[in-house]
Amino acid sequence: MYRYIWLVPLLPLIGAAINGIFGRWFRFPEKLIGSIAVGTVALSFLISVAAIYSYGFGSDKQWPNPYVTTQTVFTWIPGGAVQQTLGYAAPGSSTTISVANQPVTVSTPRSSLLNIEWSYQLDPLSAVFMLIVTGVGLCIFVFATGYMHGDPGFYRFFAYMGLFMFSMLVLVMGSN
């Protein structure tokens, strides 16, 4: 189930986009807006629980590393698009500078390629925080459906809450 951890942050983002874009244009009723918001967060919570269950109790053959797994969703900036340099130094070169009257050698990386990936990591710490964010977030979303009843910005509130949930999950699950 760990192969689907990329859905955990994506589902609240989809719910936020639906509520934010279509909630006002099509005048969705509050029950539909609340159902979309709570439903996407509940699915994220269920996927989190299933992934963490397979993480803790699944067979060791599933996991490439028994403690940490990283899943790359896509490559954001492919290698070759950005070249790493330190000032005007060529890759793989080194210069000596003086710091507090002590010589220090500064070397640039040998590789001139930088590959930036959008990836998620599941380890014990991120698993705990993923459960906290999705579990407490689900409780907040359920409470807010009743608390915000009758408010003219009902759709906007849940769009922003979905974006916040997405941001927190990317922060917790990001592998870099």
VMD Tcl script that builds the backbone (N, CA, C; Angstrom):
set m [mol new atoms 528]
animate dup $m
set s [atomselect $m all]
$s set {name element resname resid chain x y z} {
  {N N MET 1 A 0.815 -1.201 0.000}
  {CA C MET 1 A 0.000 0.000 0.000}
  {C C MET 1 A 0.856 1.262 0.000}
  {N N TYR 2 A 2.131 1.119 0.320}
  {CA C TYR 2 A 3.000 2.293 0.357}
  {C C TYR 2 A 3.169 2.921 -1.015}
  {N N ARG 3 A 2.845 2.189 -2.060}
  {CA C ARG 3 A 2.971 2.745 -3.415}
  {C C ARG 3 A 1.966 3.864 -3.668}
  {N N TYR 4 A 0.970 3.969 -2.831}
  {CA C TYR 4 A -0.082 4.965 -3.022}
  {C C TYR 4 A 0.041 6.149 -2.068}
  {N N ILE 5 A 1.193 6.322 -1.423}
  {CA C ILE 5 A 1.317 7.448 -0.499}
  {C C ILE 5 A 1.293 8.792 -1.226}
  {N N TRP 6 A 1.521 8.802 -2.514}
  {CA C TRP 6 A 1.442 10.055 -3.263}
  {C C TRP 6 A 0.010 10.575 -3.315}
  {N N LEU 7 A -0.973 9.708 -3.089}
  {CA C LEU 7 A -2.372 10.144 -3.064}
  {C C LEU 7 A -2.730 10.890 -1.779}
  {N N VAL 8 A -1.983 10.664 -0.707}
  {CA C VAL 8 A -2.322 11.273 0.582}
  {C C VAL 8 A -2.339 12.799 0.484}
  {N N PRO 9 A -1.318 13.474 -0.024}
  {CA C PRO 9 A -1.426 14.930 -0.159}
  {C C PRO 9 A -2.250 15.375 -1.376}
  {N N LEU 10 A -2.335 14.518 -2.386}
  {CA C LEU 10 A -3.040 14.914 -3.614}
  {C C LEU 10 A -4.547 15.019 -3.410}
  {N N LEU 11 A -5.130 14.146 -2.619}
  {CA C LEU 11 A -6.589 14.152 -2.432}
  {C C LEU 11 A -7.105 15.448 -1.804}
  {N N PRO 12 A -6.498 15.976 -0.718}
  {CA C PRO 12 A -6.970 17.276 -0.221}
  {C C PRO 12 A -6.774 18.409 -1.231}
  {N N LEU 13 A -5.739 18.314 -2.052}
  {CA C LEU 13 A -5.533 19.326 -3.083}
  {C C LEU 13 A -6.655 19.272 -4.124}
  {N N ILE 14 A -7.054 18.076 -4.503}
  {CA C ILE 14 A -8.156 17.927 -5.462}
  {C C ILE 14 A -9.457 18.455 -4.849}
  {N N GLY 15 A -9.693 18.126 -3.588}
  {CA C GLY 15 A -10.886 18.636 -2.911}
  {C C GLY 15 A -10.882 20.151 -2.817}
  {N N ALA 16 A -9.708 20.734 -2.534}
  {CA C ALA 16 A -9.600 22.194 -2.467}
  {C C ALA 16 A -9.858 22.821 -3.827}
  {N N ALA 17 A -9.343 22.210 -4.881}
  {CA C ALA 17 A -9.551 22.744 -6.232}
  {C C ALA 17 A -11.022 22.667 -6.633}
  {N N ILE 18 A -11.673 21.554 -6.338}
  {CA C ILE 18 A -13.097 21.414 -6.681}
  {C C ILE 18 A -13.926 22.430 -5.912}
  {N N ASN 19 A -13.692 22.537 -4.599}
  {CA C ASN 19 A -14.471 23.487 -3.796}
  {C C ASN 19 A -14.150 24.933 -4.147}
  {N N GLY 20 A -12.896 25.218 -4.403}
  {CA C GLY 20 A -12.512 26.602 -4.687}
  {C C GLY 20 A -12.933 27.081 -6.060}
  {N N ILE 21 A -12.810 26.226 -7.061}
  {CA C ILE 21 A -13.117 26.653 -8.434}
  {C C ILE 21 A -14.604 26.508 -8.735}
  {N N PHE 22 A -15.148 25.337 -8.436}
  {CA C PHE 22 A -16.528 25.078 -8.822}
  {C C PHE 22 A -17.543 25.433 -7.743}
  {N N GLY 23 A -17.099 25.598 -6.502}
  {CA C GLY 23 A -18.030 25.873 -5.412}
  {C C GLY 23 A -18.804 27.154 -5.598}
  {N N ARG 24 A -18.155 28.178 -6.093}
  {CA C ARG 24 A -18.835 29.460 -6.290}
  {C C ARG 24 A -19.529 29.519 -7.648}
  {N N TRP 25 A -18.870 29.027 -8.684}
  {CA C TRP 25 A -19.437 29.120 -10.026}
  {C C TRP 25 A -20.745 28.352 -10.158}
  {N N PHE 26 A -20.766 27.129 -9.621}
  {CA C PHE 26 A -21.959 26.301 -9.763}
  {C C PHE 26 A -22.851 26.349 -8.533}
  {N N ARG 27 A -22.515 27.192 -7.576}
  {CA C ARG 27 A -23.300 27.358 -6.352}
  {C C ARG 27 A -23.609 26.012 -5.688}
  {N N PHE 28 A -22.508 25.264 -5.419}
  {CA C PHE 28 A -22.671 23.983 -4.746}
  {C C PHE 28 A -23.332 24.209 -3.383}
  {N N PRO 29 A -24.234 23.321 -2.991}
  {CA C PRO 29 A -24.804 23.437 -1.638}
  {C C PRO 29 A -23.746 23.084 -0.585}
  {N N GLU 30 A -23.988 23.536 0.631}
  {CA C GLU 30 A -23.025 23.313 1.710}
  {C C GLU 30 A -22.778 21.832 1.971}
  {N N LYS 31 A -23.810 21.020 1.854}
  {CA C LYS 31 A -23.629 19.584 2.102}
  {C C LYS 31 A -22.669 18.968 1.094}
  {N N LEU 32 A -22.755 19.380 -0.166}
  {CA C LEU 32 A -21.854 18.848 -1.182}
  {C C LEU 32 A -20.424 19.330 -0.951}
  {N N ILE 33 A -20.272 20.610 -0.631}
  {CA C ILE 33 A -18.937 21.157 -0.365}
  {C C ILE 33 A -18.310 20.449 0.839}
  {N N GLY 34 A -19.091 20.299 1.915}
  {CA C GLY 34 A -18.589 19.605 3.104}
  {C C GLY 34 A -18.272 18.147 2.827}
  {N N SER 35 A -19.098 17.512 2.012}
  {CA C SER 35 A -18.853 16.101 1.687}
  {C C SER 35 A -17.580 15.925 0.869}
  {N N ILE 36 A -17.353 16.828 -0.074}
  {CA C ILE 36 A -16.123 16.757 -0.878}
  {C C ILE 36 A -14.903 16.955 0.013}
  {N N ALA 37 A -14.967 17.969 0.875}
  {CA C ALA 37 A -13.818 18.278 1.737}
  {C C ALA 37 A -13.553 17.147 2.730}
  {N N VAL 38 A -14.578 16.717 3.435}
  {CA C VAL 38 A -14.402 15.659 4.436}
  {C C VAL 38 A -14.055 14.340 3.755}
  {N N GLY 39 A -14.658 14.063 2.619}
  {CA C GLY 39 A -14.393 12.810 1.913}
  {C C GLY 39 A -12.958 12.686 1.441}
  {N N THR 40 A -12.404 13.757 0.892}
  {CA C THR 40 A -11.016 13.679 0.417}
  {C C THR 40 A -10.040 13.530 1.581}
  {N N VAL 41 A -10.313 14.219 2.688}
  {CA C VAL 41 A -9.427 14.093 3.852}
  {C C VAL 41 A -9.582 12.709 4.489}
  {N N ALA 42 A -10.803 12.190 4.516}
  {CA C ALA 42 A -11.017 10.847 5.071}
  {C C ALA 42 A -10.300 9.792 4.227}
  {N N LEU 43 A -10.350 9.934 2.908}
  {CA C LEU 43 A -9.609 8.997 2.049}
  {C C LEU 43 A -8.105 9.101 2.284}
  {N N SER 44 A -7.610 10.314 2.474}
  {CA C SER 44 A -6.187 10.486 2.788}
  {C C SER 44 A -5.831 9.802 4.090}
  {N N PHE 45 A -6.694 9.932 5.075}
  {CA C PHE 45 A -6.449 9.278 6.357}
  {C C PHE 45 A -6.444 7.757 6.213}
  {N N LEU 46 A -7.401 7.216 5.459}
  {CA C LEU 46 A -7.463 5.764 5.271}
  {C C LEU 46 A -6.250 5.239 4.510}
  {N N ILE 47 A -5.813 5.960 3.493}
  {CA C ILE 47 A -4.609 5.537 2.761}
  {C C ILE 47 A -3.390 5.615 3.674}
  {N N SER 48 A -3.334 6.639 4.533}
  {CA C SER 48 A -2.224 6.753 5.491}
  {C C SER 48 A -2.203 5.569 6.440}
  {N N VAL 49 A -3.356 5.225 6.976}
  {CA C VAL 49 A -3.430 4.098 7.908}
  {C C VAL 49 A -3.026 2.800 7.214}
  {N N ALA 50 A -3.511 2.595 5.996}
  {CA C ALA 50 A -3.174 1.372 5.267}
  {C C ALA 50 A -1.685 1.316 4.928}
  {N N ALA 51 A -1.109 2.444 4.524}
  {CA C ALA 51 A 0.322 2.469 4.201}
  {C C ALA 51 A 1.167 2.224 5.440}
  {N N ILE 52 A 0.775 2.812 6.551}
  {CA C ILE 52 A 1.546 2.635 7.784}
  {C C ILE 52 A 1.357 1.223 8.337}
  {N N TYR 53 A 0.185 0.657 8.158}
  {CA C TYR 53 A -0.026 -0.729 8.572}
  {C C TYR 53 A 0.892 -1.658 7.771}
  {N N SER 54 A 0.956 -1.439 6.457}
  {CA C SER 54 A 1.850 -2.282 5.650}
  {C C SER 54 A 3.308 -1.986 5.973}
  {N N TYR 55 A 3.583 -0.768 6.409}
  {CA C TYR 55 A 4.947 -0.393 6.806}
  {C C TYR 55 A 5.357 -1.138 8.073}
  {N N GLY 56 A 4.447 -1.194 9.051}
  {CA C GLY 56 A 4.801 -1.811 10.329}
  {C C GLY 56 A 4.584 -3.301 10.384}
  {N N PHE 57 A 3.560 -3.793 9.674}
  {CA C PHE 57 A 3.193 -5.202 9.824}
  {C C PHE 57 A 3.280 -5.988 8.519}
  {N N GLY 58 A 3.609 -5.318 7.436}
  {CA C GLY 58 A 3.709 -6.021 6.158}
  {C C GLY 58 A 4.948 -6.882 6.099}
  {N N SER 59 A 5.033 -7.683 5.074}
  {CA C SER 59 A 6.203 -8.544 4.922}
  {C C SER 59 A 7.409 -7.703 4.522}
  {N N ASP 60 A 8.569 -8.130 4.921}
  {CA C ASP 60 A 9.792 -7.395 4.608}
  {C C ASP 60 A 10.089 -7.385 3.118}
  {N N LYS 61 A 9.492 -8.290 2.362}
  {CA C LYS 61 A 9.749 -8.358 0.930}
  {C C LYS 61 A 9.127 -7.176 0.190}
  {N N GLN 62 A 8.100 -6.561 0.797}
  {CA C GLN 62 A 7.451 -5.420 0.145}
  {C C GLN 62 A 8.353 -4.199 0.102}
  {N N TRP 63 A 9.079 -3.972 1.174}
  {CA C TRP 63 A 9.817 -2.730 1.330}
  {C C TRP 63 A 11.234 -2.878 0.814}
  {N N PRO 64 A 11.682 -1.929 -0.005}
  {CA C PRO 64 A 13.074 -1.972 -0.454}
  {C C PRO 64 A 14.050 -1.787 0.707}
  {N N ASN 65 A 13.713 -0.920 1.644}
  {CA C ASN 65 A 14.516 -0.690 2.833}
  {C C ASN 65 A 13.577 -0.910 4.022}
  {N N PRO 66 A 13.960 -1.688 5.023}
  {CA C PRO 66 A 13.017 -1.980 6.093}
  {C C PRO 66 A 12.631 -0.771 6.943}
  {N N TYR 67 A 13.367 0.327 6.878}
  {CA C TYR 67 A 13.070 1.476 7.723}
  {C C TYR 67 A 12.578 2.697 6.948}
  {N N VAL 68 A 13.032 2.865 5.721}
  {CA C VAL 68 A 12.704 4.060 4.949}
  {C C VAL 68 A 12.358 3.656 3.527}
  {N N THR 69 A 11.314 4.254 2.994}
  {CA C THR 69 A 11.026 4.089 1.580}
  {C C THR 69 A 10.778 5.466 0.988}
  {N N THR 70 A 11.274 5.668 -0.208}
  {CA C THR 70 A 11.107 6.931 -0.917}
  {C C THR 70 A 10.432 6.639 -2.241}
  {N N GLN 71 A 9.432 7.434 -2.548}
  {CA C GLN 71 A 8.699 7.249 -3.791}
  {C C GLN 71 A 8.762 8.543 -4.593}
  {N N THR 72 A 9.348 8.469 -5.787}
  {CA C THR 72 A 9.450 9.630 -6.661}
  {C C THR 72 A 8.195 9.712 -7.514}
  {N N VAL 73 A 7.524 10.852 -7.441}
  {CA C VAL 73 A 6.303 11.055 -8.214}
  {C C VAL 73 A 6.648 11.501 -9.628}
  {N N PHE 74 A 7.497 12.522 -9.738}
  {CA C PHE 74 A 7.972 12.965 -11.037}
  {C C PHE 74 A 9.236 13.788 -10.849}
  {N N THR 75 A 9.971 13.983 -11.933}
  {CA C THR 75 A 11.169 14.810 -11.909}
  {C C THR 75 A 10.770 16.223 -12.263}
  {N N TRP 76 A 10.978 17.129 -11.320}
  {CA C TRP 76 A 10.559 18.513 -11.495}
  {C C TRP 76 A 11.503 19.248 -12.439}
  {N N ILE 77 A 12.806 19.209 -12.154}
  {CA C ILE 77 A 13.822 19.812 -13.011}
  {C C ILE 77 A 14.785 18.700 -13.398}
  {N N PRO 78 A 14.769 18.273 -14.656}
  {CA C PRO 78 A 15.638 17.162 -15.050}
  {C C PRO 78 A 17.107 17.571 -15.069}
  {N N GLY 79 A 17.974 16.585 -14.894}
  {CA C GLY 79 A 19.407 16.832 -14.921}
  {C C GLY 79 A 19.841 17.465 -16.229}
  {N N GLY 80 A 20.745 18.409 -16.131}
  {CA C GLY 80 A 21.209 19.116 -17.310}
  {C C GLY 80 A 20.534 20.459 -17.473}
  {N N ALA 81 A 19.387 20.643 -16.815}
  {CA C ALA 81 A 18.699 21.926 -16.914}
  {C C ALA 81 A 19.376 22.971 -16.037}
  {N N VAL 82 A 20.027 22.518 -14.974}
  {CA C VAL 82 A 20.706 23.417 -14.057}
  {C C VAL 82 A 22.130 22.905 -13.882}
  {N N GLN 83 A 23.078 23.794 -13.912}
  {CA C GLN 83 A 24.468 23.394 -13.712}
  {C C GLN 83 A 24.934 23.932 -12.368}
  {N N GLN 84 A 25.489 23.047 -11.533}
  {CA C GLN 84 A 25.995 23.454 -10.232}
  {C C GLN 84 A 27.390 24.037 -10.405}
  {N N THR 85 A 27.587 25.233 -9.943}
  {CA C THR 85 A 28.930 25.825 -9.926}
  {C C THR 85 A 29.080 26.621 -8.651}
  {N N LEU 86 A 30.313 26.857 -8.265}
  {CA C LEU 86 A 30.621 27.691 -7.121}
  {C C LEU 86 A 31.350 28.904 -7.669}
  {N N GLY 87 A 30.632 29.999 -7.844}
  {CA C GLY 87 A 31.226 31.169 -8.471}
  {C C GLY 87 A 31.540 30.871 -9.920}
  {N N TYR 88 A 32.787 31.086 -10.309}
  {CA C TYR 88 A 33.213 30.820 -11.682}
  {C C TYR 88 A 34.062 29.562 -11.774}
  {N N ALA 89 A 34.091 28.769 -10.704}
  {CA C ALA 89 A 34.925 27.569 -10.703}
  {C C ALA 89 A 34.306 26.490 -11.567}
  {N N ALA 90 A 35.133 25.769 -12.246}
  {CA C ALA 90 A 34.674 24.652 -13.073}
  {C C ALA 90 A 34.318 23.469 -12.184}
  {N N PRO 91 A 33.367 22.643 -12.603}
  {CA C PRO 91 A 33.021 21.471 -11.806}
  {C C PRO 91 A 34.222 20.559 -11.597}
  {N N GLY 92 A 34.387 20.093 -10.366}
  {CA C GLY 92 A 35.468 19.181 -10.045}
  {C C GLY 92 A 36.764 19.888 -9.671}
  {N N SER 93 A 36.766 21.209 -9.637}
  {CA C SER 93 A 37.992 21.925 -9.274}
  {C C SER 93 A 37.962 22.277 -7.792}
  {N N SER 94 A 39.104 22.685 -7.277}
  {CA C SER 94 A 39.169 23.079 -5.877}
  {C C SER 94 A 40.036 24.318 -5.744}
  {N N THR 95 A 39.702 25.132 -4.763}
  {CA C THR 95 A 40.470 26.334 -4.466}
  {C C THR 95 A 40.748 26.359 -2.973}
  {N N THR 96 A 41.819 27.018 -2.589}
  {CA C THR 96 A 42.173 27.136 -1.185}
  {C C THR 96 A 41.982 28.574 -0.759}
  {N N ILE 97 A 41.247 28.769 0.326}
  {CA C ILE 97 A 41.023 30.101 0.867}
  {C C ILE 97 A 41.509 30.120 2.303}
  {N N SER 98 A 41.674 31.304 2.840}
  {CA C SER 98 A 42.149 31.445 4.206}
  {C C SER 98 A 40.995 31.895 5.098}
  {N N VAL 99 A 40.737 31.110 6.137}
  {CA C VAL 99 A 39.703 31.445 7.115}
  {C C VAL 99 A 40.360 31.444 8.479}
  {N N ALA 100 A 40.369 32.613 9.126}
  {CA C ALA 100 A 41.001 32.774 10.446}
  {C C ALA 100 A 42.449 32.296 10.393}
  {N N ASN 101 A 43.156 32.698 9.361}
  {CA C ASN 101 A 44.561 32.365 9.149}
  {C C ASN 101 A 44.811 30.866 9.016}
  {N N GLN 102 A 43.796 30.098 8.675}
  {CA C GLN 102 A 43.936 28.673 8.444}
  {C C GLN 102 A 43.518 28.376 7.003}
  {N N PRO 103 A 44.302 27.595 6.265}
  {CA C PRO 103 A 43.916 27.270 4.889}
  {C C PRO 103 A 42.746 26.279 4.859}
  {N N VAL 104 A 41.748 26.595 4.044}
  {CA C VAL 104 A 40.573 25.738 3.874}
  {C C VAL 104 A 40.411 25.469 2.389}
  {N N THR 105 A 40.264 24.190 2.026}
  {CA C THR 105 A 40.081 23.821 0.624}
  {C C THR 105 A 38.591 23.693 0.336}
  {N N VAL 106 A 38.144 24.422 -0.675}
  {CA C VAL 106 A 36.748 24.387 -1.101}
  {C C VAL 106 A 36.726 23.727 -2.469}
  {N N SER 107 A 35.962 22.660 -2.576}
  {CA C SER 107 A 35.883 21.971 -3.863}
  {C C SER 107 A 34.448 21.993 -4.374}
  {N N THR 108 A 34.328 22.044 -5.688}
  {CA C THR 108 A 33.012 22.011 -6.320}
  {C C THR 108 A 32.668 20.566 -6.659}
  {N N PRO 109 A 31.396 20.262 -6.779}
  {CA C PRO 109 A 31.010 18.883 -7.113}
  {C C PRO 109 A 31.530 18.479 -8.487}
  {N N ARG 110 A 31.838 17.206 -8.636}
  {CA C ARG 110 A 32.313 16.708 -9.925}
  {C C ARG 110 A 31.185 16.650 -10.948}
  {N N SER 111 A 29.985 16.405 -10.488}
  {CA C SER 111 A 28.850 16.302 -11.406}
  {C C SER 111 A 28.301 17.694 -11.692}
  {N N SER 112 A 28.063 17.978 -12.943}
  {CA C SER 112 A 27.491 19.267 -13.301}
  {C C SER 112 A 25.980 19.165 -13.483}
  {N N LEU 113 A 25.411 18.018 -13.152}
  {CA C LEU 113 A 23.983 17.823 -13.335}
  {C C LEU 113 A 23.262 17.877 -11.991}
  {N N LEU 114 A 22.137 18.539 -11.966}
  {CA C LEU 114 A 21.305 18.618 -10.783}
  {C C LEU 114 A 19.927 18.092 -11.147}
  {N N ASN 115 A 19.467 17.099 -10.440}
  {CA C ASN 115 A 18.185 16.474 -10.717}
  {C C ASN 115 A 17.263 16.740 -9.535}
  {N N ILE 116 A 16.208 17.537 -9.732}
  {CA C ILE 116 A 15.277 17.861 -8.655}
  {C C ILE 116 A 14.002 17.075 -8.874}
  {N N GLU 117 A 13.674 16.238 -7.881}
  {CA C GLU 117 A 12.521 15.352 -7.999}
  {C C GLU 117 A 11.462 15.710 -6.967}
  {N N TRP 118 A 10.215 15.474 -7.328}
  {CA C TRP 118 A 9.098 15.598 -6.398}
  {C C TRP 118 A 8.882 14.197 -5.838}
  {N N SER 119 A 9.300 13.990 -4.593}
  {CA C SER 119 A 9.230 12.643 -4.036}
  {C C SER 119 A 8.795 12.695 -2.576}
  {N N TYR 120 A 8.233 11.583 -2.140}
  {CA C TYR 120 A 7.755 11.448 -0.769}
  {C C TYR 120 A 8.525 10.344 -0.081}
  {N N GLN 121 A 8.704 10.488 1.233}
  {CA C GLN 121 A 9.443 9.514 2.022}
  {C C GLN 121 A 8.558 9.030 3.154}
  {N N LEU 122 A 8.582 7.745 3.388}
  {CA C LEU 122 A 7.845 7.165 4.499}
  {C C LEU 122 A 8.839 6.476 5.414}
  {N N ASP 123 A 8.995 7.018 6.586}
  {CA C ASP 123 A 9.837 6.458 7.634}
  {C C ASP 123 A 9.060 6.571 8.943}
  {N N PRO 124 A 9.595 6.099 10.067}
  {CA C PRO 124 A 8.805 6.141 11.312}
  {C C PRO 124 A 8.356 7.544 11.714}
  {N N LEU 125 A 9.206 8.542 11.555}
  {CA C LEU 125 A 8.829 9.897 11.950}
  {C C LEU 125 A 7.756 10.470 11.031}
  {N N SER 126 A 7.941 10.334 9.726}
  {CA C SER 126 A 6.931 10.865 8.807}
  {C C SER 126 A 5.620 10.091 8.920}
  {N N ALA 127 A 5.687 8.812 9.279}
  {CA C ALA 127 A 4.462 8.032 9.459}
  {C C ALA 127 A 3.640 8.562 10.629}
  {N N VAL 128 A 4.302 8.862 11.727}
  {CA C VAL 128 A 3.592 9.399 12.897}
  {C C VAL 128 A 2.965 10.749 12.556}
  {N N PHE 129 A 3.746 11.622 11.939}
  {CA C PHE 129 A 3.214 12.940 11.614}
  {C C PHE 129 A 2.145 12.884 10.525}
  {N N MET 130 A 2.252 11.924 9.624}
  {CA C MET 130 A 1.225 11.768 8.600}
  {C C MET 130 A -0.099 11.374 9.252}
  {N N LEU 131 A -0.050 10.491 10.238}
  {CA C LEU 131 A -1.268 10.114 10.957}
  {C C LEU 131 A -1.824 11.288 11.759}
  {N N ILE 132 A -0.954 12.051 12.386}
  {CA C ILE 132 A -1.414 13.200 13.168}
  {C C ILE 132 A -2.083 14.230 12.262}
  {N N VAL 133 A -1.441 14.583 11.161}
  {CA C VAL 133 A -1.979 15.614 10.274}
  {C C VAL 133 A -3.297 15.169 9.655}
  {N N THR 134 A -3.365 13.941 9.156}
  {CA C THR 134 A -4.608 13.498 8.518}
  {C C THR 134 A -5.691 13.198 9.557}
  {N N GLY 135 A -5.336 12.638 10.695}
  {CA C GLY 135 A -6.331 12.313 11.729}
  {C C GLY 135 A -6.925 13.549 12.381}
  {N N VAL 136 A -6.065 14.450 12.836}
  {CA C VAL 136 A -6.553 15.690 13.443}
  {C C VAL 136 A -7.222 16.559 12.386}
  {N N GLY 137 A -6.668 16.571 11.184}
  {CA C GLY 137 A -7.288 17.334 10.100}
  {C C GLY 137 A -8.686 16.839 9.785}
  {N N LEU 138 A -8.898 15.536 9.811}
  {CA C LEU 138 A -10.232 14.977 9.573}
  {C C LEU 138 A -11.201 15.442 10.654}
  {N N CYS 139 A -10.767 15.428 11.908}
  {CA C CYS 139 A -11.622 15.914 13.000}
  {C C CYS 139 A -11.958 17.392 12.819}
  {N N ILE 140 A -10.987 18.191 12.413}
  {CA C ILE 140 A -11.218 19.624 12.192}
  {C C ILE 140 A -12.194 19.839 11.040}
  {N N PHE 141 A -12.037 19.090 9.972}
  {CA C PHE 141 A -12.937 19.237 8.830}
  {C C PHE 141 A -14.371 18.866 9.211}
  {N N VAL 142 A -14.537 17.789 9.970}
  {CA C VAL 142 A -15.877 17.379 10.389}
  {C C VAL 142 A -16.496 18.442 11.296}
  {N N PHE 143 A -15.729 18.953 12.250}
  {CA C PHE 143 A -16.231 19.994 13.144}
  {C C PHE 143 A -16.570 21.263 12.370}
  {N N ALA 144 A -15.737 21.624 11.404}
  {CA C ALA 144 A -15.929 22.876 10.671}
  {C C ALA 144 A -17.158 22.862 9.781}
  {N N THR 145 A -17.605 21.684 9.352}
  {CA C THR 145 A -18.815 21.646 8.524}
  {C C THR 145 A -20.021 22.162 9.305}
  {N N GLY 146 A -20.101 21.852 10.587}
  {CA C GLY 146 A -21.190 22.369 11.413}
  {C C GLY 146 A -20.942 23.792 11.867}
  {N N TYR 147 A -19.706 24.108 12.178}
  {CA C TYR 147 A -19.377 25.432 12.693}
  {C C TYR 147 A -19.541 26.516 11.628}
  {N N MET 148 A -19.205 26.198 10.401}
  {CA C MET 148 A -19.268 27.195 9.324}
  {C C MET 148 A -20.631 27.218 8.620}
  {N N HIS 149 A -21.601 26.442 9.094}
  {CA C HIS 149 A -22.923 26.372 8.466}
  {C C HIS 149 A -23.537 27.770 8.359}
  {N N GLY 150 A -23.968 28.107 7.162}
  {CA C GLY 150 A -24.614 29.395 6.936}
  {C C GLY 150 A -23.666 30.533 6.608}
  {N N ASP 151 A -22.394 30.296 6.656}
  {CA C ASP 151 A -21.419 31.351 6.345}
  {C C ASP 151 A -21.344 31.538 4.835}
  {N N PRO 152 A -21.305 32.797 4.359}
  {CA C PRO 152 A -21.245 33.000 2.903}
  {C C PRO 152 A -19.934 32.520 2.268}
  {N N GLY 153 A -18.874 32.404 3.036}
  {CA C GLY 153 A -17.587 31.939 2.503}
  {C C GLY 153 A -17.317 30.475 2.783}
  {N N PHE 154 A -18.379 29.676 2.870}
  {CA C PHE 154 A -18.245 28.247 3.201}
  {C C PHE 154 A -17.337 27.530 2.222}
  {N N TYR 155 A -17.542 27.741 0.936}
  {CA C TYR 155 A -16.732 27.068 -0.088}
  {C C TYR 155 A -15.277 27.537 -0.015}
  {N N ARG 156 A -15.075 28.821 0.236}
  {CA C ARG 156 A -13.721 29.381 0.298}
  {C C ARG 156 A -12.957 28.833 1.501}
  {N N PHE 157 A -13.647 28.714 2.633}
  {CA C PHE 157 A -13.012 28.177 3.834}
  {C C PHE 157 A -12.468 26.772 3.582}
  {N N PHE 158 A -13.283 25.914 2.980}
  {CA C PHE 158 A -12.845 24.541 2.755}
  {C C PHE 158 A -11.816 24.451 1.627}
  {N N ALA 159 A -11.837 25.388 0.705}
  {CA C ALA 159 A -10.773 25.422 -0.305}
  {C C ALA 159 A -9.441 25.762 0.357}
  {N N TYR 160 A -9.437 26.748 1.241}
  {CA C TYR 160 A -8.200 27.115 1.932}
  {C C TYR 160 A -7.750 26.031 2.909}
  {N N MET 161 A -8.700 25.391 3.568}
  {CA C MET 161 A -8.327 24.308 4.487}
  {C C MET 161 A -7.726 23.128 3.732}
  {N N GLY 162 A -8.255 22.835 2.556}
  {CA C GLY 162 A -7.678 21.764 1.739}
  {C C GLY 162 A -6.268 22.107 1.282}
  {N N LEU 163 A -6.047 23.375 0.910}
  {CA C LEU 163 A -4.688 23.801 0.534}
  {C C LEU 163 A -3.739 23.709 1.723}
  {N N PHE 164 A -4.227 24.082 2.909}
  {CA C PHE 164 A -3.397 23.983 4.104}
  {C C PHE 164 A -3.041 22.524 4.403}
  {N N MET 165 A -4.035 21.645 4.273}
  {CA C MET 165 A -3.792 20.215 4.507}
  {C C MET 165 A -2.765 19.671 3.505}
  {N N PHE 166 A -2.896 20.056 2.243}
  {CA C PHE 166 A -1.926 19.654 1.224}
  {C C PHE 166 A -0.526 20.138 1.594}
  {N N SER 167 A -0.413 21.394 2.000}
  {CA C SER 167 A 0.901 21.953 2.356}
  {C C SER 167 A 1.511 21.238 3.546}
  {N N MET 168 A 0.713 20.949 4.561}
  {CA C MET 168 A 1.237 20.251 5.728}
  {C C MET 168 A 1.699 18.839 5.379}
  {N N LEU 169 A 0.952 18.166 4.531}
  {CA C LEU 169 A 1.340 16.798 4.158}
  {C C LEU 169 A 2.593 16.786 3.286}
  {N N VAL 170 A 2.736 17.758 2.405}
  {CA C VAL 170 A 3.973 17.840 1.611}
  {C C VAL 170 A 5.153 18.139 2.526}
  {N N LEU 171 A 4.949 18.997 3.507}
  {CA C LEU 171 A 6.011 19.311 4.464}
  {C C LEU 171 A 6.412 18.080 5.274}
  {N N VAL 172 A 5.447 17.304 5.706}
  {CA C VAL 172 A 5.717 16.125 6.536}
  {C C VAL 172 A 6.302 14.980 5.724}
  {N N MET 173 A 5.821 14.798 4.488}
  {CA C MET 173 A 6.184 13.619 3.710}
  {C C MET 173 A 7.312 13.861 2.710}
  {N N GLY 174 A 7.715 15.094 2.501}
  {CA C GLY 174 A 8.745 15.390 1.508}
  {C C GLY 174 A 10.052 14.689 1.822}
  {N N SER 175 A 10.697 14.156 0.799}
  {CA C SER 175 A 11.926 13.392 1.040}
  {C C SER 175 A 13.174 14.266 1.014}
  {N N ASN 176 A 13.024 15.534 0.774}
  {CA C ASN 176 A 14.205 16.407 0.747}
  {C C ASN 176 A 13.891 17.745 1.365}
}
mol reanalyze $m
mol bondsrecalc $m
mol representation Tube
mol addrep $m
